[in-house]
Amino acid sequence: MKKWMCTALAGMLALTLAFTGCSQRDNNNDRNDTPGSSQNQNQNGRDNNGTTNNNNNNNTPGNTNPNNQNNGTNPGNVTDDNGNLVDDIKDGMDKLEDDLENGANRLADEIQDNMPGTDNNARSRNGGILQNEQNMPSVSKLLTDSALVASSTVPGQGTLGDLDNTKQGWGQGYQVNEQNQPESCVLYQQKYGQYGTYFLAPSEKVIYLTFDEGYENGYTEKILDVLKEKQVSGVFFVTMPYVKSQPELVRRMIDEGHIVGNHSVNHPSFPSKDVAVCEKEIMELHQYMLDEFGYEMNLFRFPMGEYSERTLALTQSLGYHSIFWSFAYKDWDPENQPDPTAALERVTSAVHPGAIYLLHAVSKTNTEILGQAIDTFRAQGYTIGKFDLSAPAEPAPEEAPAGEPAPAEEDTGKLHLKKS
């Protein structure tokens, strides 16, 4: 970023010097053919023969490929009668670029050293991300300079700024394998699993229920009642407006052993935002939950399922796992709810090992069929697990003594994986 700024500003100064030199020479000779005039180059970057000026089409900062210079109109080809102007321009560009880069480095150091609330003795750097003495990213410090965030190192991948930011929208599709798992989930789990991302959980007969909470529509309390009755844990992905408007429900989620996941502050499309803005969307809610509830989140769901490789890496660098889904259906519109009977059939027939269900908590239909769906899953031999990435693995249950019946299986399946 700093290198690009230096190069751009140096180029602007060089153009100014070149134009000035040309103007002085042309005024002495009573000519009117300075760069930019109709005799040399028109104002939209095309030469008089109608072809595009390649120098103007090269968008790579700092690119000096001589093949991209055009027909003598590039300032680097302009000389005075003594042939000294081009050397003066080059010397000036080199000096200016050095000065600007040194100034940018000093500015970055000043920002780092003078951010409010920073203990310089306790502060450390983790992949280019500033941290405080609790080893937690500090929002007030992190977001001052997006260039610092974009230059964060991703193990084995370079920096965040090097990664592809093309927006992708997630949906599980309809093609399934022999285990009834969506083939796209298997493929993308292999492709992006390195970023601590889950499109599909490990292939066991365990499934996971997740609920998106953008706003409260009057059904979350009933959903919690059903989960408590069935002794099932869920993941509730919440936004900042939800947390602030429904603190009692959030507290109940925590107290009853559910996982509360991060669904961002404002529910934006992450690939369309600056890296620093994306970080703020995650960490501001993270810190609020920590301050108000003493709860530390580590699961994140991208709003609208829109992500990029860069934002997956960013999320991982903040200590989060990105959780997508292997089943979702059109349940999010309160004014157009699916028929309960048809919905129950669709939800339960799609079950598969490692399924991650996305259910919207604003849905009246989901609330009505939830208990029946859980019973049906269990009848099919599945356990509804807790998506807990922090809990240690539990020991295997002891075998019952000979002649005694085995104890009833408890529905406490958990996802026990190392944090990335």
RAZIVEN-V50500 format. One record per backbone hydrogen bond with DSSP energy under -1.0 kcal/mol. CO is the residue of the C=O (numbers start at 1). NH is the residue of the N-H. If there is no record, write none. Layout:
co-><CO:CO>
nh-><NH:NH>
This chain:
co-><1:2:3:4:5:6:7:8:9:10:11:12:13:14:15:16:17:18:19:20:21:22:23:24:25:26:34:37:37:42:45:46:47:51:60:65:66:70:74:75:80:84:85:86:87:88:89:90:91:92:93:94:95:96:97:98:99:100:101:102:103:104:105:106:107:108:109:110:115:119:124:126:129:132:136:138:139:141:145:145:146:147:149:150:152:154:158:159:160:164:168:175:177:181:182:183:184:185:186:187:188:189:192:193:198:202:204:204:205:206:207:208:209:210:211:212:213:219:220:221:222:223:224:225:226:227:234:235:236:237:238:239:240:241:242:246:247:248:249:250:251:252:253:254:259:261:262:269:270:274:275:276:277:278:279:280:282:283:284:285:286:287:288:289:289:298:299:300:302:303:305:307:308:309:310:311:312:313:314:315:316:321:322:327:329:333:339:340:341:342:343:344:345:348:352:354:355:356:356:357:359:360:363:364:365:366:369:370:371:372:373:374:375:376:377:378:383:386:386:401:410:413>
nh-><5:6:7:8:9:10:11:12:13:14:15:16:17:18:19:20:21:22:23:24:25:26:27:28:29:31:37:40:41:45:53:42:50:47:63:68:69:73:77:78:83:88:89:90:91:92:93:94:95:96:97:98:99:100:101:102:103:104:105:106:107:108:109:110:111:112:113:114:118:123:131:129:126:135:132:142:143:144:148:149:150:151:152:161:160:157:154:162:163:310:307:183:180:177:186:187:188:189:190:191:192:193:195:196:324:204:206:354:383:354:385:357:235:359:237:361:239:223:224:225:226:227:228:229:230:232:259:211:261:213:263:243:244:245:246:250:251:252:253:254:255:256:258:257:236:238:301:272:273:278:279:280:281:282:283:284:286:287:288:289:290:291:292:293:295:321:262:323:305:306:170:168:312:313:314:315:316:317:318:320:319:300:198:358:331:336:343:344:345:346:347:348:349:351:355:201:208:326:327:210:212:363:367:368:369:370:373:374:375:376:377:378:379:380:382:381:207:388:415:404:412:386>
